[in-house]
Amino acid sequence: MSSQALLHSQIIQKAWEDPNFMELLKSDPKKALYDVMGITLPENVQLKTIQETAEEIYLVIPPKPSEMVASARINVKAAW
């Protein structure tokens, strides 16, 4: 499992186990990641949290690697 996938799994597990973290993750995801996991995202990076249901799932299409800007890299701790 990549470090990105591992971090993603840890965030999901924490959200399932901690209702307060789940609510903060939905209302202010950057603050939730910083407060609970020490992850800092750059100011110019927006983070949106959506919760799937049994009837509604999401397919996230990431940007092409050529569209990634080196200056927008996320702190190594947050590389997901």
C-alpha atoms as an extended CHARMM CRD file, in Angstrom:
* protein
*
        80  EXT
         1         1  MET       CA              0.0000000000        0.0000000000        0.0000000000  PROA      1               0.0000000000
         2         2  SER       CA              1.3950000000        3.4150000000       -0.9330000000  PROA      2               0.0000000000
         3         3  SER       CA              1.9100000000        6.0740000000        1.7190000000  PROA      3               0.0000000000
         4         4  GLN       CA             -0.8870000000        8.0670000000        0.0770000000  PROA      4               0.0000000000
         5         5  ALA       CA             -3.3200000000        5.1480000000        0.3020000000  PROA      5               0.0000000000
         6         6  LEU       CA             -2.2590000000        4.4190000000        3.8870000000  PROA      6               0.0000000000
         7         7  LEU       CA             -2.8410000000        8.0280000000        4.9540000000  PROA      7               0.0000000000
         8         8  HSD       CA             -6.2090000000        8.0690000000        3.1900000000  PROA      8               0.0000000000
         9         9  SER       CA             -7.1930000000        4.8760000000        5.0390000000  PROA      9               0.0000000000
        10        10  GLN       CA             -6.0820000000        6.3240000000        8.3780000000  PROA      10              0.0000000000
        11        11  ILE       CA             -8.1830000000        9.4570000000        7.8630000000  PROA      11              0.0000000000
        12        12  ILE       CA            -11.2550000000        7.3920000000        6.9660000000  PROA      12              0.0000000000
        13        13  GLN       CA            -10.7510000000        5.0670000000        9.9450000000  PROA      13              0.0000000000
        14        14  LYS       CA            -10.4140000000        8.0500000000       12.3020000000  PROA      14              0.0000000000
        15        15  ALA       CA            -13.6050000000        9.5940000000       10.8660000000  PROA      15              0.0000000000
        16        16  TRP       CA            -15.5350000000        6.3430000000       11.3930000000  PROA      16              0.0000000000
        17        17  GLU       CA            -14.3240000000        6.0350000000       14.9860000000  PROA      17              0.0000000000
        18        18  ASP       CA            -14.5700000000        9.6840000000       16.0740000000  PROA      18              0.0000000000
        19        19  PRO       CA            -17.8520000000       11.5430000000       15.3750000000  PROA      19              0.0000000000
        20        20  ASN       CA            -16.2890000000       14.8890000000       16.3520000000  PROA      20              0.0000000000
        21        21  PHE       CA            -13.4750000000       14.3960000000       13.8400000000  PROA      21              0.0000000000
        22        22  MET       CA            -16.0350000000       13.3830000000       11.2080000000  PROA      22              0.0000000000
        23        23  GLU       CA            -18.0350000000       16.5780000000       11.7400000000  PROA      23              0.0000000000
        24        24  LEU       CA            -14.9290000000       18.7800000000       11.6710000000  PROA      24              0.0000000000
        25        25  LEU       CA            -13.6640000000       16.9230000000        8.5990000000  PROA      25              0.0000000000
        26        26  LYS       CA            -16.9220000000       17.7830000000        6.8280000000  PROA      26              0.0000000000
        27        27  SER       CA            -17.1520000000       21.4000000000        8.0280000000  PROA      27              0.0000000000
        28        28  ASP       CA            -13.4620000000       22.4220000000        7.9740000000  PROA      28              0.0000000000
        29        29  PRO       CA            -11.3250000000       19.6300000000        6.5170000000  PROA      29              0.0000000000
        30        30  LYS       CA             -8.0160000000       21.5190000000        6.5790000000  PROA      30              0.0000000000
        31        31  LYS       CA             -8.4550000000       22.3270000000       10.2700000000  PROA      31              0.0000000000
        32        32  ALA       CA             -9.4540000000       18.7300000000       11.0190000000  PROA      32              0.0000000000
        33        33  LEU       CA             -6.3430000000       17.3230000000        9.3640000000  PROA      33              0.0000000000
        34        34  TYR       CA             -4.1000000000       19.8300000000       11.1040000000  PROA      34              0.0000000000
        35        35  ASP       CA             -5.6720000000       19.5560000000       14.5700000000  PROA      35              0.0000000000
        36        36  VAL       CA             -5.8930000000       15.7800000000       14.6930000000  PROA      36              0.0000000000
        37        37  MET       CA             -3.1090000000       14.5490000000       12.4240000000  PROA      37              0.0000000000
        38        38  GLY       CA             -0.6780000000       17.4670000000       12.1870000000  PROA      38              0.0000000000
        39        39  ILE       CA             -1.1160000000       17.7040000000        8.4150000000  PROA      39              0.0000000000
        40        40  THR       CA             -0.6840000000       21.1590000000        6.8940000000  PROA      40              0.0000000000
        41        41  LEU       CA             -1.9500000000       21.9190000000        3.4030000000  PROA      41              0.0000000000
        42        42  PRO       CA             -0.8220000000       24.9840000000        1.4280000000  PROA      42              0.0000000000
        43        43  GLU       CA             -3.1410000000       28.0040000000        1.5460000000  PROA      43              0.0000000000
        44        44  ASN       CA             -3.8370000000       27.7500000000       -2.1950000000  PROA      44              0.0000000000
        45        45  VAL       CA             -5.0270000000       24.1260000000       -1.9050000000  PROA      45              0.0000000000
        46        46  GLN       CA             -8.7440000000       23.6410000000       -1.3400000000  PROA      46              0.0000000000
        47        47  LEU       CA             -9.9230000000       20.4640000000        0.3570000000  PROA      47              0.0000000000
        48        48  LYS       CA            -13.5150000000       19.2850000000        0.1680000000  PROA      48              0.0000000000
        49        49  THR       CA            -14.9450000000       16.3800000000        2.1270000000  PROA      49              0.0000000000
        50        50  ILE       CA            -18.0300000000       14.5370000000        0.9560000000  PROA      50              0.0000000000
        51        51  GLN       CA            -19.5370000000       11.4580000000        2.5500000000  PROA      51              0.0000000000
        52        52  GLU       CA            -20.8000000000        8.6570000000        0.3600000000  PROA      52              0.0000000000
        53        53  THR       CA            -23.9900000000        6.7760000000        1.1510000000  PROA      53              0.0000000000
        54        54  ALA       CA            -25.1620000000        3.3150000000        0.1480000000  PROA      54              0.0000000000
        55        55  GLU       CA            -27.0750000000        4.9150000000       -2.7300000000  PROA      55              0.0000000000
        56        56  GLU       CA            -24.5880000000        7.5880000000       -3.7690000000  PROA      56              0.0000000000
        57        57  ILE       CA            -20.9060000000        7.0800000000       -4.5030000000  PROA      57              0.0000000000
        58        58  TYR       CA            -18.3140000000        9.3410000000       -6.1220000000  PROA      58              0.0000000000
        59        59  LEU       CA            -15.5910000000        8.8420000000       -8.6860000000  PROA      59              0.0000000000
        60        60  VAL       CA            -12.7830000000       11.3470000000       -8.2260000000  PROA      60              0.0000000000
        61        61  ILE       CA            -10.6990000000       12.0530000000      -11.3100000000  PROA      61              0.0000000000
        62        62  PRO       CA             -7.3460000000       13.5690000000      -10.3430000000  PROA      62              0.0000000000
        63        63  PRO       CA             -5.5770000000       16.1360000000      -12.5300000000  PROA      63              0.0000000000
        64        64  LYS       CA             -3.1960000000       14.8850000000      -15.1960000000  PROA      64              0.0000000000
        65        65  PRO       CA              0.3770000000       14.7200000000      -13.9020000000  PROA      65              0.0000000000
        66        66  SER       CA              1.3110000000       17.4060000000      -16.4400000000  PROA      66              0.0000000000
        67        67  GLU       CA             -1.2320000000       19.7400000000      -14.8110000000  PROA      67              0.0000000000
        68        68  MET       CA              0.2600000000       19.3900000000      -11.3440000000  PROA      68              0.0000000000
        69        69  VAL       CA              2.2020000000       22.4670000000      -10.3050000000  PROA      69              0.0000000000
        70        70  ALA       CA              5.3840000000       21.8650000000       -8.3310000000  PROA      70              0.0000000000
        71        71  SER       CA              4.6630000000       24.8480000000       -6.1000000000  PROA      71              0.0000000000
        72        72  ALA       CA              1.3060000000       23.3350000000       -5.0790000000  PROA      72              0.0000000000
        73        73  ARG       CA              2.8820000000       20.2460000000       -3.5520000000  PROA      73              0.0000000000
        74        74  ILE       CA              1.4430000000       19.1790000000       -0.2630000000  PROA      74              0.0000000000
        75        75  ASN       CA              3.5630000000       18.7720000000        2.8450000000  PROA      75              0.0000000000
        76        76  VAL       CA              5.1810000000       15.3240000000        2.7570000000  PROA      76              0.0000000000
        77        77  LYS       CA              3.0670000000       14.2500000000        5.7600000000  PROA      77              0.0000000000
        78        78  ALA       CA             -0.0390000000       14.9220000000        3.6900000000  PROA      78              0.0000000000
        79        79  ALA       CA              0.9730000000       13.2670000000        0.4400000000  PROA      79              0.0000000000
        80        80  TRP       CA             -2.1870000000       11.5410000000       -0.5720000000  PROA      80              0.0000000000
